[in-house]
Amino acid sequence: MASAATAKEQKVAASPESSSNSVVPVLLCLTLVGAAAANVFMAKRIRYMMPPPKQARWQPADDLRAAQRAAAKRKYDMAWAEREEQERAAAAAQKAAQEAQLRREREYRALRDEMERIRRTATHRRQGLATSEARRRGSAPPHGIALLPPSVALALRALGFESLSGVTEASVKRAYLAKAQELHPDKHRHCVESEAARRRSEERFKEVAEAYQHLLEHYFNVNTTAATTTATSATNSAAAAATTGNQWWSLRTHPPPPTGTAATLCSLAWLAWAVAVIGGCALLFHLPPWQYAAFVTAAFALSAAIPDPGTAPWPTYAHLCLPIIAAKGLHAGGAWACSLIYWAFVLLPVLDALVGVDTFNHARAVYATLAERRAFRVTTCIFPLVEVALLLWSFREVATRELTVAEAVGYSVSVGVYAGGFGILIAHELLHRNTKFERLLGRIIIALMCYGHFNVEHNHGHHRTVATPEDPATARFGESFWSFLPRCVVNSFRSAVTIENARLRAEGLPWHHNEVYRYGVVSATVAVLVAALFGRAALYMFLGQSLMGIILFESVNYLEHYGLERREVSPGKYESVGVEHSWDSPFRLSNMCLFKLQRHADHHIAAGKRYQLLLAQKDAPQLPCGYPGSILLAFVPPAWFRVMDPRIHALRARHPGRVWRFGPACDGVSAAGSSAAGDSAAGGYAAGAPVQKSKDA
């Protein structure tokens, strides 16, 4: 019984615990279900109560760039339309002026005929009265200047004539040129004189000019004047012929390039050509020198067979093969160390004549597209990397190789053609740009060439004073290159320092902010590092390539503006820069290699244009050959004068009666160029007035 009661008690005690253990999972499940239902209910309630989220505005970067391109295109179109409108207005004004000039000339001829008739009648009457009076008094009759009208007599005396013996149009012209060149204000600009003396000189100069004009109008008869007008017209026609395409030393003139699909195929052909030239120069490095030179010649000659649409940037990448050619020359040794000299001054002048000239200009829409193509910028921006790599490799080779003096000098000159000549050419392009990155690359190049003042003087001096006596980079008529070189280098440095000092005074900055001095410090630091790391031979090579680059660049300066002058409209003020103040050269191959620098007239009209946008100005004076051939001529002054002086005479013959600061006026000289320099009776050098040199020359 006791055991049964104990078991019953245990069962009763265990029953609540077992029931509670079964209830807990149920409660947990109910709690979780309730929480989930409440969560769902509250989420729906909150979503319905809250306002819908606003969609964030988002604009892709491509759309932004497209908008920027569209804005740039609209701006370019507006500028181009404005320029076209200005050109049309200028053409209309020029046509109206020509018609008015023709009308005035007709009226003038009629009036001149009447005045000549009246003058002859008055002269005969005066001569008869004077003779009668002399006979009445019993003295000899008057003769000479006393019989002329007072104004004509005064004009003749102003030119130095005291009698009518030897008074011809040619002798009057000679006397006028002699007096004008003696009294010209530019001749006394740098003289130490008082302001009153300079004013008297200017007044006498004007009196001489007015006397000469008065004699032309009122003394010489109709036949002489008509003959003079006819000769002037013939001279202008000959001058126009002397500066057009028939005077280019070229075997062909390229027709307008293809358009559309054909232009695209031409662009691909140029890409293949550039890859073949650069890759071939690298892959065929092992060939013997003569075979290698034959490949380079054939590759560049092949460019004549590819039409140039003007929209392909790939031809300008050909400069990347030049460091390889220079390295091949050093590897071959001997006379081949000057490999780039042969390429620049033997191969290019010959191929220029074979490839021919190209004067085609694209339509406005094409240039708007070219302005945005980045491939044209890449070829200039990668040059500093290639230049630094070439210089470092050259320094190591010169320091470690056993080179003769001739090989070292030849290779330094060869490197100077690329790192110096091409370097400052590309620096010129980069320093005219408006982006900081491109200007920085240009400054690096000119610092490596030890010619840092070029940045200051060229942009702030040369473009403002070109073709004036104040510009050190404009060659005077009759000035040889070897006289121009030291004058230009020294005076360009002085001009740059003066410009920078004026800027520092205006901004209130100390002297050490002068950019010219900073460039000098950078170049000196580079020279010291080269000497410390690679030795004295590398230093000599660095200085030699800089010297070669300076000579090549200043030779280009010499031929770009030789003998061209801007007219002084008032003391210290000159006419605007035009296409007639720069020599152009439309040779296609050298333009392709030199980034169209030979379209120099358009560059001076719009200095901010990128090289692919420059236009061929047909009204600009034309060089007979490309820059490489012209540089060779400039190095030999007699050859240069023989070729260029007749062209100067032809250009100046377009402006009869104008007095030039340097050289002859060339009135009435035919463009066939005979003895224009010695025929003073036809308007050559005035008697007693040789070619004038500037004070700095």
Secondary structure, DSSP 4 states (H G I P E B T S, - for coil): -HHHHHHHHHHHHHHHHHHHHHHHHHHHHHHHHHHHHHHHHHHHHHHHHSPPPPPPP---HHHHHHHHHHHHHHHHHHHHHHHHHHHHHHHHHHHHHHHHHHHHHHHHHHHHHHHHHHHHHHHHHHHHHHHHHHHHHTSPPP-GGGGS-HHHHHHHHHTT--SSTT--HHHHHHHHHHHHHHH-GGGGTTS---HHHHHHHHHHHHHHHHHHHHHHHHTS-HHHHHHHHHHHHHHHHHHHHHTSGGGS--S-BPPPPP-THHHHHHHHHHHHHHHHHHHHHHHTTTS-HHHHHHHHHHHHHGGGGS---S---GGGGGGGGHHHHHHHHHHH-GGGGGHHHHIIIIIHHHHHHHH-B------HHHHHHHTT-THHHHHHHTHHHHHHHHHHHHHHHHHHS---HHHHHHHHHHHIIIIIIIHHHHHHHHHTSSSHHHHHHHHHHHHHTT-THHHHHIIIIIHHHTTSTT-TTSPPTT--HHHHHHHHHHHHHHHHHHHHHHHHHHHT--GGG-HHHHHHHHHHHHHHHHHHHH-HHHHHHHHHHHHHHHHHHHHHHHHHSTT----EEETTEEPPP-GGGS-B--BHHHHHHTTTTT-HHHHHH-TTS-GGG----TTS-B-SS-HHHHHHHHHSHHHHHHHHHHHHHHHHTTSTTPPPSSS---TT--TT-SSTTT-GGGTSSPTT------S--
